[in-house]
Amino acid sequence: MSKPYFSIVVPTYNRAELIGKTIDSVLRQKFVDFEVIVVDDGSTDDTASVVASVSDPRVRYYRKENEERAAARNAGTGLALGRYVTFLDSDDLLYANHLDNAFQMAAAHGTPEWFHLGYEFLAQDGASMSSASNAQGIANDNLIDGNFLSCRGVFLRADVAGENPFNSDRALSGTEDYELWLRLASKFPLHCDERISSAIVQHDLRSVVNTDRAKLKKRIELLEKYLAEDTDFSLRFGPKWPVFRANNRVYIALHLALGKDRSGAVEYLLRALRQSPAALGNRAFYGTLKRLFV
C-alpha cells in the first residue's frame, strides 16, 4: 500500500447511527490522497458492520478495548501511514474542501509541524448554528485564553504526532486535546487558517456540557498539573501562568452556569479574579454572567 498524504483517525464508541455519515463526508473530499483509520474503542453496537459496509479500500477498521478517546487516537496514530495525521470524531463532518485546504496550508508553510483549519457548529438538522473563534496566522499565544482548536481542524506532521501523544489519563478525558495543543504550542508555531472546512454536529447523544463540579475541577487540576511538569510549557508560557489559571476558572464557571449551578459559577468567577484581573478580558467571563441572569 502506497503511503497517503493524510491519515484521518476516527475514534469511535457506540456511534453506529452516526459514523456512516461521518465517513461519507471524508470520502467526498476533493483531495483524494488519504486514508481513514476507524479505531473502535470497544463499541457494543453495530459500529463494526456499518464500517464493514464501506467498500472504499482507503477505510481501515481497528477494534480495541475501551480506554477512552486519547488512547484510541494514539492507537490510530500508531497505525497511520500518512505524512500528516488528523483526528475526526465519529459524529462530525468534513466539507469537501477540507483536505484540499489542508494541503494548501502544508505547502504554503513548508510542511510545518502542525496547523489548524476553521470550523463551525451545526444543529442536528444540519442548520448552521455559529462559527468558532477561528484564528488566522500564528496563534500560539491565543491558546492561553482557552481551547479554540478542534481535533478535526488540527493536522500534525506524522513525526510530531508520533513523538507527542495524547495524555491517556482517563480523569483528564474531555480536556486531553487542550493539554496536547498547549504542549505543542510550547514547541512549534501554530499556523491557522480561518476558512471553515468542517463542522461539529450538536445532537442529543453528545455530552456537550459536563456539569459535574467534581469532575470538572479534577480535569482542570490535572491539566495544570501535567503542564506544570512540562519544561517546554514552563519556558514558553510560564509568565502567563496566572492568566492561564484564571481562564481555566472562567471555563469552569461557564460550564457550571450552563448546568444551572449558579453558586458554583459565582464561586469560580471570583476565583478567576483572584488568580488574575485579566480574567475580565475573557469573553467567557461575561458569557457566564449573562447565563447567571437569564
Residue pairs with C-beta under 8 A, 6 or more apart in sequence:
1 81
3 81
3 82
3 83
4 33
4 34
4 35
4 58
4 81
4 82
4 83
5 31
5 33
5 34
5 82
5 83
5 84
5 103
6 31
6 33
6 34
6 35
6 82
6 83
6 84
6 85
6 86
6 99
6 102
6 103
6 155
7 34
7 35
7 37
7 76
7 77
7 80
7 81
7 82
7 84
7 85
7 86
7 158
8 26
8 34
8 35
8 36
8 37
8 86
8 87
8 88
9 37
9 39
9 73
9 76
9 77
9 80
9 85
9 86
9 87
9 88
10 19
10 22
10 23
10 36
10 37
10 38
10 39
10 76
10 87
10 88
10 89
10 90
11 39
11 41
11 69
11 72
11 73
11 76
11 87
11 89
11 90
12 19
12 38
12 39
12 40
12 41
12 43
12 47
12 72
12 90
13 40
13 41
13 42
13 43
13 66
13 72
13 90
14 43
14 44
14 45
14 47
15 22
15 43
15 45
15 47
15 90
15 91
15 205
16 43
16 45
16 46
16 47
16 49
16 50
18 90
18 91
18 201
18 203
18 205
19 38
19 47
19 50
19 51
19 90
19 91
20 50
20 53
20 54
21 93
22 88
22 89
22 90
22 91
22 92
22 93
23 36
23 38
23 51
23 54
23 59
25 93
25 94
25 95
26 34
26 36
26 88
26 94
27 36
27 54
27 56
27 58
27 59
28 94
28 96
29 94
29 96
29 98
29 99
29 100
30 96
30 97
30 99
30 100
31 99
31 100
31 102
31 103
34 58
34 82
34 99
35 58
35 59
35 60
35 80
35 81
35 82
36 56
36 58
36 59
36 60
37 60
37 62
37 76
37 79
37 80
38 51
38 59
38 60
38 61
38 62
38 90
39 62
39 64
39 72
39 73
39 75
39 76
39 79
40 47
40 48
40 51
40 61
40 62
40 63
40 64
41 64
41 65
41 66
41 67
41 68
41 69
41 71
41 72
42 63
42 64
42 65
42 66
42 67
43 63
48 61
48 63
51 59
51 61
52 61
60 79
62 75
62 76
62 79
64 71
64 72
64 75
67 168
67 170
68 168
68 170
68 173
69 166
69 173
69 176
70 165
70 166
70 167
70 168
70 169
70 172
70 173
70 176
71 166
71 168
73 87
73 151
73 166
74 165
74 166
74 168
76 85
76 87
77 85
77 161
77 162
77 165
78 162
80 158
80 161
82 158
83 106
83 111
83 157
83 158
84 102
84 106
84 155
84 156
84 157
84 158
85 155
85 156
85 157
85 158
85 161
86 102
86 151
86 152
86 153
86 154
86 155
86 156
87 151
87 152
87 154
88 94
88 151
88 152
88 198
89 151
89 152
89 200
91 201
91 203
91 205
91 206
92 152
92 198
92 199
92 200
92 201
93 122
93 198
93 199
93 201
94 152
94 197
94 198
95 196
95 197
95 198
95 199
97 195
97 197
98 117
98 152
98 197
98 198
101 117
101 193
101 195
101 197
102 115
102 117
102 155
102 197
105 112
105 115
105 117
105 155
105 191
105 193
106 112
106 115
106 155
109 115
109 191
111 157
112 157
112 188
112 189
112 191
113 156
113 157
113 160
113 184
113 187
113 188
113 189
114 154
114 155
114 156
114 157
114 160
114 184
114 188
114 190
114 191
115 154
115 155
115 190
115 191
115 192
115 193
116 135
116 139
116 149
116 150
116 153
116 154
116 155
116 190
116 191
116 192
116 193
117 153
117 155
117 192
117 193
117 195
117 197
117 198
118 131
118 132
118 134
118 153
118 192
118 193
118 194
118 195
118 196
118 197
119 131
119 132
119 134
119 150
119 152
119 153
119 196
119 197
119 198
119 199
119 200
120 128
120 129
120 130
120 131
120 132
120 196
120 198
120 199
120 200
121 128
121 129
121 130
121 131
121 132
121 199
121 200
121 201
121 202
122 128
122 129
122 199
122 200
122 201
122 202
123 129
123 201
123 202
124 201
124 202
124 203
124 204
129 202
131 196
132 148
132 150
133 148
134 148
134 192
134 194
134 196
135 142
135 148
135 192
135 194
136 192
136 193
136 194
137 191
137 192
138 189
138 190
138 191
138 192
139 148
139 190
139 192
140 185
140 189
140 190
140 236
141 240
142 148
143 149
143 178
143 181
143 182
143 185
143 190
144 237
144 240
144 243
144 244
144 247
145 243
145 247
145 282
146 247
146 251
146 282
146 284
147 177
147 178
147 181
149 177
149 178
149 181
150 198
150 200
151 177
152 198
152 200
153 197
153 198
154 181
156 164
156 184
160 184
160 188
164 180
164 183
164 184
165 180
166 176
166 177
166 179
166 180
167 176
167 179
167 180
167 226
168 176
169 176
169 222
169 226
171 215
171 218
171 219
171 222
172 179
172 219
172 222
172 223
172 226
173 219
174 210
174 219
175 219
175 220
175 222
175 223
178 223
179 223
179 226
179 227
181 190
182 227
182 233
182 237
183 227
183 230
183 232
183 233
184 190
185 236
185 237
186 230
186 232
186 233
186 235
186 236
186 237
187 232
187 236
202 208
209 255
209 258
209 259
210 216
210 255
211 255
211 256
211 258
211 259
211 260
211 261
213 256
213 261
213 264
216 252
216 255
216 256
217 252
220 248
220 249
220 251
220 252
223 248
224 244
224 245
224 248
227 233
228 234
237 244
242 275
242 276
242 278
243 275
243 276
243 278
243 279
245 275
245 276
246 272
246 273
246 275
246 276
246 278
246 279
246 282
247 272
247 279
247 282
247 284
249 268
249 269
249 271
249 272
249 275
249 279
250 268
250 269
250 272
250 279
250 282
250 284
250 285
250 288
251 284
252 268
253 264
253 265
253 266
253 267
253 268
253 269
253 272
253 284
253 285
253 288
254 265
254 284
254 287
254 288
254 291
256 264
256 265
256 268
257 265
257 288
257 291
257 292
258 291
262 292
265 288
265 291
265 292
266 292
269 279
269 285
269 288
269 289
272 279
272 282
272 285
273 279
273 280
279 285
